[in-house]
């Protein structure tokens, strides 16, 4: 079986979106700066190699309903991943189909989303794509095998925090990989059990 991991871009002050994220501005004010290392046209070519290598191990993706609702328009109304996606939601709906892509499935709980993703991924990994509530629940319930952070050298001042104060039990992590680039410092942590 693969591993379950998160991968998130976070500001130096701990936010994964800028302030006032909404349908018109899904990443919030200045929040797009968190993903420039991955998507900017002039990004370092080694960053694309990093992205390709990391995603080559993925077999399924889990995300929250807010991420889907805010992301679907910017994603061109299609699954942005080359893998089946499971959206944990209290507002079920029929699967979202896009041409030549696996479906985006809506399931009634975080636990169901994780279980279905693990089942369909088989030996491949499960990516917890976000948003903040998914990351926080996954950490609180100890279902994260690796926490991968792209620490971006920007201060956003406010937004959605990666770690909600008091939102999880005390946990310790060990650093297992570290790769600095001008655009982001890539950190991989493993929980210490």
C-alpha positions as CSV (number, residue, x, y, z in Angstrom):
1,X,0.0,0.0,0.0
2,X,1.1,3.5,-0.7
3,X,1.3,6.4,1.8
4,X,-1.1,9.2,2.6
5,X,0.5,12.6,2.4
6,X,-0.3,16.3,2.2
7,X,1.4,18.7,0.0
8,X,0.7,22.4,0.6
9,X,2.2,25.8,-0.1
10,X,2.3,27.9,3.0
11,X,3.4,31.5,3.7
12,X,6.1,32.3,6.2
13,X,3.4,33.4,8.6
14,X,1.5,30.1,8.2
15,X,-1.3,30.8,5.7
16,X,-2.4,28.6,2.8
17,X,-4.6,31.3,1.3
18,X,-4.5,35.1,1.5
19,X,-7.3,37.0,3.2
20,X,-10.9,37.1,1.8
21,X,-10.8,34.0,-0.3
22,X,-14.0,33.6,-2.3
23,X,-15.4,32.5,-5.6
24,X,-14.1,35.6,-7.4
25,X,-10.7,35.3,-5.7
26,X,-10.2,31.6,-4.7
27,X,-6.7,32.1,-3.2
28,X,-7.6,35.3,-1.5
29,X,-5.7,38.6,-1.7
30,X,-2.1,37.9,-2.9
31,X,-2.7,34.2,-2.3
32,X,-1.6,33.3,-5.8
33,X,1.9,34.1,-4.8
34,X,1.9,30.8,-2.8
35,X,1.8,28.8,-6.1
36,X,4.2,30.9,-8.3
37,X,7.0,28.4,-7.6
38,X,4.8,25.8,-9.3
39,X,2.9,27.6,-12.0
40,X,4.7,30.9,-13.0
41,X,5.8,30.8,-16.6
42,X,9.4,31.8,-15.6
43,X,9.7,29.2,-12.8
44,X,12.8,27.2,-12.4
45,X,12.6,24.1,-14.6
46,X,13.7,21.9,-11.7
47,X,10.5,22.8,-10.0
48,X,8.5,21.2,-12.8
49,X,10.6,18.1,-12.5
50,X,9.9,18.0,-8.7
51,X,6.2,18.3,-9.3
52,X,6.2,15.6,-12.0
53,X,8.2,13.2,-9.8
54,X,6.0,13.8,-6.8
55,X,2.7,13.3,-8.7
56,X,4.0,10.2,-10.4
57,X,3.4,8.3,-7.1
58,X,-0.2,9.4,-6.7
59,X,-3.2,7.1,-7.3
60,X,-6.0,9.1,-5.7
61,X,-6.7,12.5,-4.3
62,X,-8.8,13.7,-1.3
63,X,-10.0,17.3,-0.9
64,X,-12.7,19.3,0.9
65,X,-15.9,20.7,-0.7
66,X,-14.7,24.3,-0.2
67,X,-11.5,23.6,-2.3
68,X,-13.7,22.1,-5.0
69,X,-16.2,24.9,-5.0
70,X,-13.5,27.6,-5.2
71,X,-11.3,25.7,-7.5
72,X,-13.5,24.3,-10.2
73,X,-13.8,27.5,-12.3
74,X,-10.0,28.2,-12.2
75,X,-9.4,24.6,-13.1
76,X,-11.3,25.1,-16.3
77,X,-14.3,23.0,-15.1
78,X,-12.4,19.8,-15.1
79,X,-10.5,17.5,-12.8
80,X,-7.1,19.2,-12.3
81,X,-5.5,15.8,-11.4
82,X,-4.8,12.8,-13.5
83,X,-6.4,10.7,-10.7
84,X,-9.8,10.0,-9.2
85,X,-10.7,12.7,-6.6
86,X,-12.8,12.2,-3.5
87,X,-14.4,15.3,-2.1
88,X,-15.5,15.0,1.6
89,X,-18.7,17.0,1.9
90,X,-22.0,17.3,3.8
91,X,-23.6,18.4,0.5
92,X,-23.5,15.3,-1.7
93,X,-24.0,15.5,-5.5
94,X,-23.5,13.3,-8.5
95,X,-19.9,12.7,-9.6
96,X,-18.3,15.5,-11.6
97,X,-17.2,14.2,-15.0
98,X,-14.7,15.9,-17.3
99,X,-13.6,14.6,-20.7
100,X,-10.6,12.3,-20.6
101,X,-10.1,12.6,-16.8
102,X,-11.1,10.4,-13.9
103,X,-14.3,11.6,-12.0
104,X,-14.5,13.8,-9.0
105,X,-16.6,11.9,-6.5
106,X,-18.5,13.4,-3.6
107,X,-18.7,11.4,-0.4
108,X,-20.4,12.0,2.9
109,X,-17.5,12.1,5.2
110,X,-13.7,12.6,5.6
111,X,-13.4,8.9,6.7
112,X,-15.3,7.7,3.7
113,X,-13.2,9.8,1.3
114,X,-9.9,8.5,2.8
115,X,-11.2,4.9,2.7
116,X,-12.3,5.1,-0.9
117,X,-9.1,6.9,-2.0
118,X,-6.9,4.2,-0.3
119,X,-9.0,1.5,-1.9
120,X,-8.8,2.9,-5.5
121,X,-5.1,3.9,-5.1
122,X,-4.0,0.4,-4.4
123,X,-0.2,0.4,-4.1
124,X,0.0,4.1,-5.1
125,X,-0.2,7.0,-2.8
126,X,-3.1,9.1,-1.6
127,X,-2.7,12.9,-1.8
128,X,-4.6,15.1,0.6
129,X,-4.8,18.2,-1.6
130,X,-6.7,20.5,0.8
131,X,-8.1,22.8,1.9
132,X,-7.3,23.8,5.4
133,X,-10.1,21.8,7.1
134,X,-8.9,18.6,5.3
135,X,-5.3,19.1,6.4
136,X,-6.4,19.9,10.0
137,X,-8.7,16.9,10.2
138,X,-6.1,14.5,8.7
139,X,-3.5,15.7,11.2
140,X,-5.9,15.5,14.1
141,X,-6.8,11.9,13.2
142,X,-3.3,10.8,12.5
143,X,-3.9,9.7,8.9
144,X,-0.9,11.6,7.5
145,X,2.2,9.5,6.7
146,X,4.1,12.5,5.3
147,X,3.6,16.3,5.5
148,X,5.1,18.0,2.5
149,X,5.4,21.8,2.8
150,X,6.5,24.3,0.2
151,X,7.4,27.2,2.4
152,X,7.1,30.3,0.3
153,X,9.0,33.5,1.2
154,X,6.0,35.7,1.5
155,X,4.0,37.2,4.3
156,X,0.2,37.3,3.8
157,X,-0.8,38.8,7.2
158,X,-4.0,36.7,7.4
159,X,-6.0,34.1,5.5
160,X,-6.6,30.4,6.1
161,X,-4.0,29.0,8.5
162,X,-2.5,25.6,7.8
163,X,-2.5,24.9,11.5
164,X,-5.5,26.0,13.6
165,X,-4.5,27.0,17.1
166,X,-5.8,24.3,19.5
167,X,-7.2,22.3,16.5
168,X,-5.1,19.2,16.9
169,X,-3.3,17.2,19.6
170,X,0.3,17.9,20.3
171,X,2.4,16.1,17.6
172,X,6.0,15.8,16.8
173,X,7.6,15.4,13.4
174,X,11.0,14.4,12.0
175,X,12.5,16.2,9.0
176,X,13.2,13.6,6.3
177,X,13.8,15.8,3.3
178,X,14.9,19.4,2.8
179,X,15.4,21.2,-0.5
180,X,15.7,25.0,-0.7
181,X,15.1,26.9,-3.9
182,X,14.8,30.7,-4.5
183,X,11.0,30.3,-4.9
184,X,10.2,27.9,-2.0
185,X,11.9,25.8,0.6
186,X,10.6,22.2,0.3
187,X,10.3,20.4,3.6
188,X,9.1,16.8,4.1
189,X,8.2,15.7,7.6
190,X,7.1,12.3,9.0
191,X,5.1,12.1,12.2
192,X,6.9,10.6,15.1
193,X,4.6,8.0,16.7
